[in-house]
Amino acid sequence: MHANLTLTEAGPEARSSRMISGWGRYPRAASEILAADSPETLPALLHGRRGVIARGAGRAYGDAAVGRRTTVLTGALDRLRGFDPASGRLRAEAGVTLADIVRTFLPRGFFPPVVPGTQFVTVGGMIASDVHGKNHHREGGFGAHVEALTVLTPDGVPRLCARDREPELFAMTVGGMGLTGTILDATFHLRPVESGWIRQQTRVAADLGAMLRALDADDAATYSVAWIDCLARGPALGRGLVYRGEHAGREVCLAAGRDPFPIPPRGRLTVPPGLPGWTLNRASVTAFNALYFRRGRAAGASALVPWHSYFFPLDGLAAWNRLYGARGFVQHQCVVPRLGAEAVLSGMLDRVARLGTASPLAVLKRLGPGGGGLSFPMEGYTLALDLPANAATFALLDALDRCVVAAGGRLYLAKDARQSRDTFEAGYPALPAFRDLRRRLGADGVLASRLSTRLGL
Ligand SMILES: Cc1cc2nc3c(=O)[nH]c(=O)nc-3n(C[C@H](O)[C@H](O)[C@H](O)COP(=O)(O)OP(=O)(O)OC[C@H]3O[C@@H](n4cnc5c(N)ncnc54)[C@H](O)[C@@H]3O)c2cc1C
């Protein structure tokens, strides 16, 4: 259970206090760590505490799952409470991981309705961040597939909420970053699938305009995502590869001589601790990007790809967050509205290319209409960039934030480690209603993360 804690070193503050961080290993802060045993004992554990936040698998990049004073690990809330094979309806406790769900249900012909880029996340974390997948343009975020939640509110009462029962609590808890209450369990729908294979089509986009047109052409596709070579400049600015995907039918797999439900290889390579921060430098990233682009172009248009390679390619390399060295890294993920997006994104990519410290992980996706509350998605394009945590990056990101705000966009809280209050407030029009609900729930000061404190939530 404690594997979900990115511990660094013992903190000086208190004996039970540890230095912890999110996936980016930046920032690090001291927090008391408590482990929940079960949904039933959680009210007593939290009684009278202030500055508390729930933590799932700790895959948010920044400080969202780092408690102002206390961080509560939810890994022991790991029971599957009920499944109806006729409808695909699953009730699961909040600490159940996506990996558990796929391992249990894919061989039975069911797949989660929405998955982020890693399977090492919990049900509670996916709902609190209203995570989006490669199908957001068509099927919305994870929250859109949730039927009901049990939420432990600050008064110590577990409340069942849904769209027609305590609708405000339900709507604000989806995407609410743990700040309305602690999710104890959730009921949501899995989709029936005939196999664990994806029919993938790869297209090359020579520049940003071609890239956006290719993503727009995927309106009817179930999955669509693009990788951008963000060190390419001039006429090649925004070049990359666009991957469209559809669940493959059983017959297609059998005809290709494939087991319809492939199992990922056992054992993963692990990045060792203590790598120097220059492991990812301009030369290595340029070489990687050029190779990746060439291989993608040569790979041909269509292929059958197993679920783990299509949805979770980064999971094949354990602890890859160590590649950025001890200072850690940040992810900047924004969404900008469709109208005028090409000019905004090309201005941003040009700044990134000029700085030249970008990582290979630059991803562009189309998003459909948003889920409300503090949910991140809005109709538009989302760009995610990984960058080492240093002064040059922070200056660049401040400039990118200004572009995003001017375009009417916003930054994703699950990735954030450094945006200003002004940027945050400009991007989230539901903020006053969210704050008002927190006041009425008695959550002010009681449920608080480093992120909520930094952003004045
Ligand atoms: C490699 C990688 C790829 C990713 N790809 C995507 C992607 O494609 N799309 C996307 O949307 N996100 C993506 N993410 C982000 C990730 O999906 C979210 O940060 C998600 O919230 C992580 O889940 P977790 O269980 O690790 O939650 P944590 O990181 O532990 O917590 C995240 C937030 O959820 C809250 N929370 C956790 N459990 C509960 C609970 N029981 N009750 C109330 N609140 C709770 C925390 O307080 C915190 O605010 C990616 C992350 C990584 C590392």
The ligand as an ORCA input file, in Angstrom:
! r2SCAN-3c Opt
* xyz 0 1
  C       2.281      8.988    -16.729
  C       1.021      9.744    -16.408
  C       0.077      9.930    -17.402
  C      -1.100     10.621    -17.113
  N      -2.012     10.785    -18.118
  C      -3.164     11.440    -17.882
  C      -4.143     11.578    -18.892
  O      -3.968     11.125    -20.026
  N      -5.301     12.208    -18.577
  C      -5.542     12.710    -17.311
  O      -6.613     13.263    -17.087
  N      -4.625     12.593    -16.334
  C      -3.449     11.964    -16.578
  N      -2.521     11.828    -15.583
  C      -2.816     12.393    -14.263
  C      -3.521     11.374    -13.339
  O      -4.463     10.612    -14.052
  C      -4.279     12.134    -12.255
  O      -3.395     12.935    -11.534
  C      -5.007     11.220    -11.274
  O      -5.738     12.020    -10.373
  C      -4.030     10.369    -10.477
  O      -4.748      9.452     -9.671
  P      -4.128      9.028     -8.269
  O      -4.922      7.907     -7.729
  O      -2.669      8.827     -8.414
  O      -4.437     10.330     -7.432
  P      -3.442     11.254     -6.544
  O      -2.337     11.752     -7.395
  O      -3.065     10.510     -5.320
  O      -4.441     12.436     -6.194
  C      -4.888     13.318     -7.205
  C      -6.034     14.157     -6.659
  O      -7.124     13.291     -6.345
  C      -7.498     13.459     -4.978
  N      -7.935     12.153     -4.461
  C      -7.289     10.971     -4.532
  N      -8.027     10.009     -3.932
  C      -9.151     10.617     -3.472
  C     -10.294     10.174     -2.747
  N     -10.459      8.900     -2.363
  N     -11.257     11.071     -2.439
  C     -11.139     12.372     -2.812
  N     -10.069     12.842     -3.496
  C      -9.090     11.978     -3.808
  C      -6.252     13.974     -4.290
  O      -6.597     14.679     -3.112
  C      -5.672     14.870     -5.365
  O      -6.278     16.135     -5.338
  C      -1.340     11.137    -15.814
  C      -0.376     10.943    -14.800
  C       0.791     10.251    -15.090
  C       1.815     10.034    -14.011
*
